[in-house]
Amino acid sequence: MLLSLCNVCALMFLDTDAGDSSLFSSLQPTLVQQLPKESVEWRRSYGRPPKMINLEANFISFKEELLPKEGSKALLTFPFLHIFWTDCYDSEMYKTSTKEEILRWQNALRGRGSSDWLIVLVEVESRRKSKPIVLPRMAIVDKIRNDFCNKQNDRVVVLNDPLRESARAQESWQAFLSRLRLLLLASFTRNLGHFEDDMRALRERRTNPNWSFAHYFMVQEELAFVFEMLKQYEDALVQYDELDALFTQYIVNHGAGDPTEWVSSFCHPVCHWTGLALWRPIDMVRRELVQKGCASLLDLRSYLFSRQCTLLLFLQRPWEVAQRALELLHNSVQELHLLEIPLPLGAVDCWVYISCLEVLQRIESFCDNNQNDMFAVYAAGLRAYAREKLHGLGNLCGLMSCKGPTSEELNRTVDLLAGLSNDTEMVNNLNNPSKRLREALSSTEAFEKHYLELSEVAMGTYKHIGRLRSARLIGKELADFHMRKCEPRKAEGYLIDALKTYRAESWSLLISHTRRQLAACQSQLGNVQTYP
């Protein structure tokens, strides 16, 4: 069920049906199709504004073992309403079998503390004609009400020949759908309230030594899933933001000398640095690691951000994904240092580089013309950050030297590549950032191609948003790169542009430093007379 969350257009309720299964089978397709066609007002507690939502239901046959046990915190698999279907209008049949069936059914519900039920008495004309002894319709209804629901008359519904297309039948069917929607929503609202109360109580116990963040994460995420299925994406996002804030606060406290036992479970050495994976609505691999308490700091951060990203895209705020991504990447790098988590040299650079490209690739197609400028502000930072990390990897792996990598640097490259994803579906994606990193680290030629392309795009984005100084700074670093590659002619233009900027802004020390670099460049070109 979790895999289809992002494709659900409304809330999926789990309902059990008892009684005449063949009768219900003939009505189920129409019921499932028509239930969500009309919206219903959902009023929530704590002064939150009402909202209009559509309800969908998933019906299953009644089995006592499916009833939630005491203390169950599940919402996604919780049966919100139990329905008993019957077309009994025979007095003897009611006394000998139907009454006993309803009684056993209600006793089972009562034994598990469930009070959300409905009895549907279906009047089928063709069946009535085949029975020699029948009572007037209201007589059986009165018997059911007297026997089972004296104080809950709304829990019995008469459905008049729903398979026919008469006006009377349609009126009865619409009344039944309205009653069903109200009962479903009332049950859901009540159980949701209990769930939120239990969740808050669990959160208040977070100072206990045996408190588990992974367990609490799963509980609050279930609430987020429910809001997501209701299309209440803002409410779902709030749940993940609260988890993010809680986790961040404990990391800060832990690093400041106030250790917490569960934080230590995220401090074990990191073996994989595959970056963010935003192309899946739900990253089930990382979610399972969090659920089992085996997730590393990067696993948790990656999964949590992927869920926030999905919801922000549903809310049509792709630029905010880029904004949050920059904060996430910088903060995660600081947290790794704060917790002193062991990582191979260059692993963080790999994770940041892949994550930057993944975010850019994921959201570029979502931005419309009105959002492009807003997105460009953060996209420039992401591209510059990715370029910075690729530059660092080039130094570590000996890909920026004219002589090429040493044997030690080659071994380092192999170790870094071993920590990247081997996911077949991901690797086969031509635009996969992990695959692009593998290619960039494969040779000096490939590295130069990727590094220069990324640098040019980053410079162009900075110029587009008016940050010329940042663009010229990247240009100076490109000049250094070309000088190290013994390509002074390519470096000259970048140094001249930088010098113009520093002169215009009267940066005397930078002017002197750049002139020295430019002099060295022109000396290699043999242009001694043009020394500025």
C-alpha positions as CSV (number, residue, x, y, z in Angstrom):
1,M,0.0,0.0,0.0
2,L,2.9,2.4,0.7
3,L,4.2,2.1,-2.8
4,S,1.0,3.6,-4.3
5,L,0.6,6.5,-1.9
6,C,1.5,9.2,-4.3
7,N,-1.0,7.9,-6.9
8,V,-4.0,7.9,-4.6
9,C,-6.4,10.8,-5.2
10,A,-8.2,10.6,-1.8
11,L,-8.2,8.7,1.4
12,M,-8.2,5.0,1.2
13,F,-10.4,3.6,4.0
14,L,-10.3,-0.1,4.9
15,D,-13.8,-1.4,5.5
16,T,-14.9,-5.0,6.3
17,D,-18.1,-6.4,5.0
18,A,-20.0,-9.3,6.6
19,G,-23.3,-11.1,6.0
20,D,-24.3,-12.0,2.4
21,S,-21.0,-11.9,0.5
22,S,-22.7,-12.6,-2.9
23,L,-25.1,-9.7,-2.4
24,F,-22.2,-7.3,-1.6
25,S,-20.1,-8.6,-4.5
26,S,-22.9,-7.4,-6.9
27,L,-22.8,-3.9,-5.4
28,Q,-19.1,-3.4,-4.7
29,P,-17.9,-2.1,-8.1
30,T,-20.6,0.6,-8.2
31,L,-20.0,1.5,-4.6
32,V,-16.3,1.8,-5.0
33,Q,-16.7,3.9,-8.1
34,Q,-19.4,6.3,-6.8
35,L,-18.3,6.8,-3.2
36,P,-15.5,9.4,-4.0
37,K,-17.6,11.3,-6.6
38,E,-18.9,13.8,-4.0
39,S,-16.7,15.7,-1.5
40,V,-17.6,16.0,2.2
41,E,-16.6,18.6,4.7
42,W,-14.0,17.5,7.2
43,R,-14.0,19.4,10.4
44,R,-10.9,19.0,12.6
45,S,-10.1,19.7,16.2
46,Y,-7.9,22.5,17.8
47,G,-9.6,25.2,15.7
48,R,-8.1,24.0,12.4
49,P,-10.1,25.2,9.4
50,P,-12.5,22.7,7.7
51,K,-11.6,21.3,4.4
52,M,-13.5,19.5,1.6
53,I,-12.2,16.0,0.9
54,N,-13.1,13.0,-1.2
55,L,-13.3,9.5,0.3
56,E,-12.3,6.3,-1.3
57,A,-12.8,2.9,0.4
58,N,-11.1,-0.5,0.1
59,F,-13.5,-3.2,1.1
60,I,-12.4,-6.6,2.4
61,S,-14.3,-9.6,3.8
62,F,-14.8,-9.6,7.5
63,K,-12.4,-11.8,9.5
64,E,-12.0,-11.5,13.3
65,E,-8.2,-11.7,13.0
66,L,-8.2,-8.5,10.9
67,L,-9.6,-6.5,13.7
68,P,-6.9,-4.2,15.4
69,K,-5.6,-5.4,18.7
70,E,-5.5,-3.3,21.8
71,G,-2.7,-0.8,21.5
72,S,-2.5,-0.9,17.7
73,K,-1.2,2.4,16.3
74,A,-1.7,1.7,12.6
75,L,-3.8,4.0,10.6
76,L,-3.1,2.9,7.1
77,T,-4.3,-0.7,7.7
78,F,-7.0,0.2,10.2
79,P,-10.6,-0.9,9.4
80,F,-12.6,2.2,10.0
81,L,-16.1,0.9,9.4
82,H,-17.7,-2.6,9.4
83,I,-20.8,-3.2,7.3
84,F,-23.2,-6.2,7.6
85,W,-25.2,-6.8,4.4
86,T,-28.4,-8.7,4.2
87,D,-31.5,-9.0,2.1
88,C,-33.5,-11.0,4.7
89,Y,-37.2,-10.4,4.7
90,D,-38.2,-13.9,5.9
91,S,-39.3,-13.9,9.6
92,E,-38.1,-17.4,10.3
93,M,-34.8,-16.9,8.5
94,Y,-34.2,-13.8,10.5
95,K,-34.9,-15.6,13.8
96,T,-32.9,-18.7,13.0
97,S,-29.9,-17.4,11.2
98,T,-29.6,-13.7,10.3
99,K,-30.1,-12.5,13.9
100,E,-27.5,-14.9,15.2
101,E,-25.0,-13.9,12.5
102,I,-25.4,-10.2,13.3
103,L,-25.1,-11.0,17.0
104,R,-21.8,-12.9,16.5
105,W,-20.5,-10.1,14.3
106,Q,-21.3,-7.4,16.9
107,N,-19.8,-9.4,19.7
108,A,-16.6,-9.8,17.8
109,L,-16.5,-6.0,17.2
110,R,-17.3,-5.3,20.8
111,G,-14.6,-7.6,22.0
112,R,-12.0,-5.5,20.1
113,G,-13.5,-2.2,21.2
114,S,-14.9,-1.3,17.8
115,S,-18.0,0.8,17.7
116,D,-18.0,1.8,14.0
117,W,-20.5,-0.4,12.2
118,L,-23.4,-0.3,9.9
119,I,-26.2,-2.8,9.0
120,V,-27.5,-2.5,5.4
121,L,-30.8,-4.2,4.6
122,V,-31.1,-4.5,0.8
123,E,-34.5,-4.9,-0.8
124,V,-34.2,-6.8,-4.0
125,E,-37.5,-7.1,-5.8
126,S,-36.6,-10.3,-7.7
127,R,-35.6,-12.1,-4.5
128,R,-38.7,-11.0,-2.7
129,K,-40.9,-12.5,-5.3
130,S,-39.2,-15.9,-5.0
131,K,-39.8,-16.1,-1.2
132,P,-43.3,-17.3,-0.2
133,I,-43.4,-15.7,3.2
134,V,-42.1,-12.2,3.7
135,L,-42.7,-9.5,6.1
136,P,-43.3,-5.9,5.3
137,R,-40.0,-4.1,4.8
138,M,-40.3,-1.9,7.9
139,A,-41.1,-4.9,10.1
140,I,-37.6,-6.4,9.6
141,V,-36.0,-3.0,10.0
142,D,-37.8,-2.5,13.3
143,K,-36.7,-5.9,14.5
144,I,-33.1,-5.1,13.7
145,R,-33.3,-1.7,15.4
146,N,-34.9,-3.2,18.5
147,D,-32.4,-6.0,18.7
148,F,-29.2,-4.2,18.0
149,C,-29.4,-0.4,17.9
150,N,-32.1,1.1,20.0
151,K,-30.1,4.3,20.5
152,Q,-28.3,4.3,17.2
153,N,-31.0,4.3,14.5
154,D,-28.6,5.8,12.0
155,R,-26.7,2.5,12.0
156,V,-29.4,0.7,10.0
157,V,-29.9,1.6,6.4
158,V,-32.5,0.3,3.9
159,L,-31.3,0.1,0.4
160,N,-34.1,-0.2,-2.2
161,D,-33.3,-2.4,-5.2
162,P,-29.9,-0.7,-6.0
163,L,-29.5,-2.7,-9.2
164,R,-32.5,-1.1,-10.8
165,E,-32.5,2.4,-12.4
166,S,-35.7,3.7,-11.0
167,A,-36.0,7.1,-9.4
168,R,-36.8,5.4,-6.0
169,A,-33.8,3.2,-6.2
170,Q,-31.5,6.0,-7.1
171,E,-32.8,8.2,-4.3
172,S,-32.2,5.3,-1.9
173,W,-28.7,4.7,-3.2
174,Q,-27.7,8.4,-2.9
175,A,-29.0,8.5,0.7
176,F,-26.9,5.4,1.5
177,L,-23.8,6.9,0.0
178,S,-24.3,10.1,2.0
179,R,-24.7,8.1,5.2
180,L,-21.7,6.0,4.4
181,R,-19.5,9.0,3.8
182,L,-20.5,10.6,7.1
183,L,-19.9,7.5,9.1
184,L,-16.6,6.9,7.4
185,L,-15.4,10.4,8.1
186,A,-16.7,10.4,11.7
187,S,-14.8,7.1,12.4
188,F,-11.6,8.4,10.7
189,T,-11.7,11.7,12.5
190,R,-12.1,10.0,15.9
191,N,-9.4,7.4,15.3
192,L,-7.1,10.1,13.9
193,G,-7.5,12.1,17.1
194,H,-6.6,9.0,19.2
195,F,-3.6,8.4,17.0
196,E,-2.4,12.0,17.3
197,D,-2.8,11.9,21.1
198,D,-0.8,8.6,21.3
199,M,1.9,10.1,19.1
200,R,2.2,13.2,21.3
201,A,2.4,11.0,24.3
202,L,5.2,9.0,22.7
203,R,7.0,12.2,21.8
204,E,6.8,13.4,25.4
205,R,8.6,10.2,26.5
206,R,11.7,11.0,24.4
207,T,13.8,11.7,27.5
208,N,13.5,8.0,28.5
209,P,16.7,6.0,28.1
210,N,15.0,3.4,25.9
211,W,13.1,5.8,23.7
212,S,13.6,5.0,20.0
213,F,13.7,7.8,17.4
214,A,13.3,5.2,14.6
215,H,10.1,3.9,16.1
216,Y,8.8,7.4,16.6
217,F,9.8,8.3,13.1
218,M,7.6,5.5,11.7
219,V,4.6,6.6,13.8
220,Q,4.7,10.2,12.7
221,E,5.4,9.2,9.1
222,E,2.2,7.1,9.1
223,L,0.3,10.3,10.0
224,A,2.1,12.0,7.1
225,F,1.1,9.3,4.7
226,V,-2.5,9.6,5.7
227,F,-2.5,13.4,5.1
228,E,-0.8,12.8,1.8
229,M,-3.5,10.4,0.7
230,L,-6.0,13.1,1.7
231,K,-4.2,15.5,-0.6
232,Q,-3.4,17.6,2.5
233,Y,0.2,18.0,1.4
234,E,0.9,21.0,3.7
235,D,-0.1,19.0,6.7
236,A,1.9,16.0,5.6
237,L,5.0,18.3,5.1
238,V,4.6,19.6,8.6
239,Q,5.0,16.1,10.0
240,Y,8.4,15.6,8.2
241,D,9.5,19.1,9.2
242,E,8.8,18.3,12.8
243,L,10.8,15.1,12.5
244,D,13.6,17.1,10.9
245,A,13.7,19.7,13.6
246,L,13.6,17.1,16.4
247,F,16.5,15.1,14.9
248,T,18.5,18.2,14.2
249,Q,18.1,19.5,17.8
250,Y,19.3,16.2,19.2
251,I,22.3,16.1,16.9
252,V,23.3,19.6,18.0
253,N,22.8,18.7,21.7
254,H,24.9,15.5,21.2
255,G,27.7,17.4,19.6
256,A,27.6,20.0,22.4
257,G,28.2,17.5,25.1
258,D,24.7,16.3,25.9
259,P,24.8,12.8,24.5
260,T,21.7,10.7,23.8
261,E,21.9,7.0,23.4
262,W,19.8,6.7,20.2
263,V,21.9,9.4,18.5
264,S,24.9,7.0,18.8
265,S,23.1,4.6,16.5
266,F,23.6,7.1,13.6
267,C,27.3,7.5,14.3
268,H,28.6,4.2,12.9
269,P,30.9,4.3,9.9
270,V,29.3,5.1,6.5
271,C,29.8,2.5,3.8
272,H,27.7,4.1,1.0
273,W,27.6,7.7,-0.2
274,T,25.1,7.4,-3.1
275,G,23.6,10.8,-2.6
276,L,19.9,11.8,-2.7
277,A,17.4,9.6,-4.6
278,L,14.5,11.9,-5.6
279,W,13.2,10.0,-8.6
280,R,11.3,7.5,-6.4
281,P,8.2,8.7,-4.6
282,I,9.3,6.6,-1.6
283,D,12.8,5.2,-1.2
284,M,11.8,1.9,0.3
285,V,15.4,0.7,0.7
286,R,16.3,3.6,3.0
287,R,13.0,3.6,4.7
288,E,13.5,0.0,5.7
289,L,17.0,0.9,7.1
290,V,15.3,3.7,9.2
291,Q,12.6,1.3,10.3
292,K,15.1,-1.3,11.5
293,G,17.3,1.2,13.2
294,C,20.2,0.5,10.8
295,A,20.3,3.8,8.9
296,S,23.3,6.0,8.9
297,L,23.1,9.7,9.3
298,L,23.3,10.1,5.5
299,D,20.6,7.5,5.0
300,L,18.2,9.2,7.3
301,R,18.9,12.7,5.9
302,S,18.5,11.4,2.3
303,Y,15.2,9.6,3.0
304,L,13.7,12.5,5.0
305,F,14.6,15.0,2.3
306,S,13.2,12.8,-0.5
307,R,9.8,12.8,1.2
308,Q,9.9,16.5,1.8
309,C,10.8,17.0,-1.9
310,T,7.9,14.9,-3.1
311,L,5.4,16.9,-1.0
312,L,6.9,20.3,-2.1
313,L,6.5,19.3,-5.7
314,F,2.9,18.3,-5.1
315,L,2.5,21.9,-3.6
316,Q,4.0,23.4,-6.8
317,R,7.0,24.8,-4.9
318,P,10.1,23.4,-6.8
319,W,12.2,26.4,-6.0
320,E,11.8,25.6,-2.3
321,V,13.3,22.2,-2.9
322,A,16.5,23.8,-4.2
323,Q,16.5,26.2,-1.2
324,R,16.1,23.4,1.3
325,A,18.6,21.2,-0.6
326,L,21.4,23.8,-0.1
327,E,20.6,24.0,3.6
328,L,20.5,20.2,3.9
329,L,23.8,19.6,2.2
330,H,25.7,22.2,4.2
331,N,24.1,21.1,7.5
332,S,24.7,17.4,6.9
333,V,28.4,18.0,6.2
334,Q,28.6,19.9,9.5
335,E,26.8,17.1,11.3
336,L,29.2,14.5,10.0
337,H,32.1,16.5,11.5
338,L,30.1,17.2,14.7
339,L,29.5,13.5,15.3
340,E,32.9,12.5,14.1
341,I,31.5,9.9,11.8
342,P,34.3,7.9,10.1
343,L,34.2,8.4,6.3
344,P,36.8,7.7,3.6
345,L,38.5,10.8,2.2
346,G,36.4,12.2,-0.6
347,A,33.2,10.3,0.3
348,V,31.4,13.5,1.5
349,D,32.4,15.2,-1.8
350,C,30.8,12.3,-3.7
351,W,27.6,12.5,-1.7
352,V,27.3,16.3,-2.1
353,Y,28.1,16.2,-5.8
354,I,25.5,13.5,-6.6
355,S,22.9,15.2,-4.4
356,C,23.3,18.6,-6.0
357,L,22.9,17.1,-9.5
358,E,20.0,15.0,-8.4
359,V,18.1,18.0,-7.0
360,L,18.8,20.1,-10.1
361,Q,17.7,17.2,-12.5
362,R,14.6,16.5,-10.5
363,I,13.1,20.0,-10.3
364,E,14.2,21.7,-13.5
365,S,11.2,20.2,-15.3
366,F,8.8,21.4,-12.6
367,C,9.6,25.1,-12.8
368,D,7.4,27.3,-15.0
369,N,8.4,30.7,-16.4
370,N,7.3,32.5,-13.3
371,Q,9.4,30.3,-11.0
372,N,12.6,30.2,-13.2
373,D,14.2,33.3,-11.7
374,M,13.4,32.2,-8.2
375,F,14.8,28.8,-8.9
376,A,17.9,30.2,-10.5
377,V,19.0,31.9,-7.3
378,Y,19.3,28.5,-5.5
379,A,20.3,26.6,-8.6
380,A,23.4,28.7,-8.9
381,G,24.4,27.8,-5.4
382,L,23.8,24.1,-6.1
383,R,25.9,24.1,-9.3
384,A,28.7,26.0,-7.6
385,Y,28.7,23.6,-4.6
386,A,28.7,20.6,-7.0
387,R,31.6,22.2,-8.9
388,E,33.5,22.8,-5.7
389,K,33.2,19.1,-4.7
390,L,34.1,17.9,-8.1
391,H,37.2,20.1,-7.9
392,G,38.1,18.5,-4.6
393,L,37.6,15.0,-6.0
394,G,39.8,15.9,-9.0
395,N,42.6,16.9,-6.6
396,L,42.2,13.8,-4.4
397,C,42.2,11.4,-7.4
398,G,45.0,13.1,-9.3
399,L,42.8,14.1,-12.2
400,M,43.9,17.8,-12.3
401,S,47.6,17.1,-12.8
402,C,49.4,17.1,-16.1
403,K,51.2,13.8,-15.0
404,G,47.9,12.0,-14.3
405,P,47.0,10.0,-11.1
406,T,49.5,8.0,-9.0
407,S,48.9,4.4,-7.9
408,E,47.7,5.7,-4.5
409,E,45.3,8.1,-6.1
410,L,44.0,5.3,-8.4
411,N,43.3,3.1,-5.3
412,R,41.5,6.0,-3.7
413,T,39.3,6.4,-6.8
414,V,38.5,2.7,-6.7
415,D,37.5,2.9,-3.0
416,L,35.2,5.9,-3.7
417,L,33.5,4.3,-6.7
418,A,32.8,1.2,-4.5
419,G,30.7,3.3,-2.2
420,L,28.4,4.4,-5.0
421,S,25.0,2.8,-5.9
422,N,24.8,-0.5,-7.8
423,D,21.1,-0.2,-8.2
424,T,20.4,-1.5,-11.8
425,E,17.5,0.7,-12.4
426,M,19.5,3.8,-11.3
427,V,22.7,2.8,-13.2
428,N,20.8,2.3,-16.4
429,N,19.5,5.9,-16.3
430,L,21.6,7.9,-18.7
431,N,21.2,11.1,-16.7
432,N,21.9,9.4,-13.4
433,P,24.3,11.7,-11.4
434,S,26.0,8.6,-9.9
435,K,26.8,7.4,-13.4
436,R,28.1,10.8,-14.4
437,L,30.4,10.8,-11.4
438,R,31.7,7.4,-12.3
439,E,32.4,8.7,-15.8
440,A,34.1,11.9,-14.5
441,L,36.5,9.9,-12.3
442,S,37.3,7.4,-15.0
443,S,40.0,9.4,-16.8
444,T,41.6,12.9,-16.8
445,E,39.9,13.6,-20.2
446,A,36.4,12.7,-18.8
447,F,37.0,14.7,-15.6
448,E,38.1,17.8,-17.6
449,K,35.0,17.6,-19.8
450,H,32.6,17.3,-16.8
451,Y,34.4,19.9,-14.7
452,L,34.5,22.5,-17.4
453,E,30.8,21.9,-18.4
454,L,29.7,22.3,-14.8
455,S,31.8,25.4,-14.3
456,E,30.5,27.1,-17.4
457,V,26.9,26.4,-16.4
458,A,27.5,27.7,-12.8
459,M,29.1,30.9,-14.2
460,G,26.2,31.4,-16.6
461,T,23.7,31.0,-13.8
462,Y,25.5,33.5,-11.6
463,K,25.6,36.0,-14.4
464,H,21.9,35.5,-15.1
465,I,20.9,36.4,-11.5
466,G,23.4,39.4,-11.5
467,R,26.1,37.9,-9.2
468,L,29.0,38.8,-11.5
469,R,31.5,38.7,-8.7
470,S,30.7,35.0,-8.0
471,A,30.9,34.2,-11.7
472,R,34.4,35.8,-11.9
473,L,35.5,33.9,-8.8
474,I,34.7,30.6,-10.6
475,G,36.5,32.1,-13.6
476,K,39.7,32.6,-11.5
477,E,39.5,29.0,-10.3
478,L,39.2,27.9,-13.9
479,A,42.2,29.9,-14.7
480,D,44.1,28.0,-12.0
481,F,42.9,24.8,-13.5
482,H,44.1,25.7,-17.0
483,M,47.5,26.8,-15.7
484,R,47.9,23.5,-13.9
485,K,47.0,21.8,-17.2
486,C,49.7,23.9,-18.9
487,E,47.0,25.8,-20.9
488,P,47.8,29.5,-20.3
489,R,45.9,30.8,-23.3
490,K,42.6,29.4,-21.9
491,A,43.4,30.9,-18.5
492,E,44.3,34.4,-19.8
493,G,40.7,35.5,-20.5
494,Y,39.4,34.5,-17.1
495,L,42.2,36.4,-15.3
496,I,41.6,39.5,-17.4
497,D,37.8,39.5,-16.5
498,A,38.6,39.0,-12.8
499,L,41.1,41.9,-12.9
500,K,38.5,44.2,-14.4
501,T,36.1,43.4,-11.6
502,Y,38.6,44.0,-8.8
503,R,39.7,47.3,-10.4
504,A,36.1,48.5,-10.6
505,E,35.5,47.6,-7.0
506,S,39.0,48.8,-5.8
507,W,40.1,45.5,-4.2
508,S,43.8,46.4,-4.1
509,L,45.1,43.1,-2.7
510,L,43.1,41.1,-5.1
511,I,44.3,43.3,-7.9
512,S,47.9,42.7,-7.0
513,H,47.4,38.9,-6.7
514,T,45.6,38.7,-10.0
515,R,48.2,40.8,-11.8
516,R,50.9,38.4,-10.6
517,Q,48.9,35.4,-11.9
518,L,48.2,37.2,-15.2
519,A,51.9,38.0,-15.5
520,A,52.9,34.4,-15.0
521,C,50.3,33.4,-17.6
522,Q,51.5,36.0,-20.2
523,S,55.1,35.0,-19.5
524,Q,54.3,31.4,-20.5
525,L,52.6,32.8,-23.6
526,G,55.6,34.9,-24.5
527,N,53.6,38.2,-24.2
528,V,56.0,40.0,-21.9
529,Q,55.1,43.4,-23.4
530,T,51.4,43.1,-22.5
531,Y,52.0,42.9,-18.7
532,P,49.4,45.2,-17.2
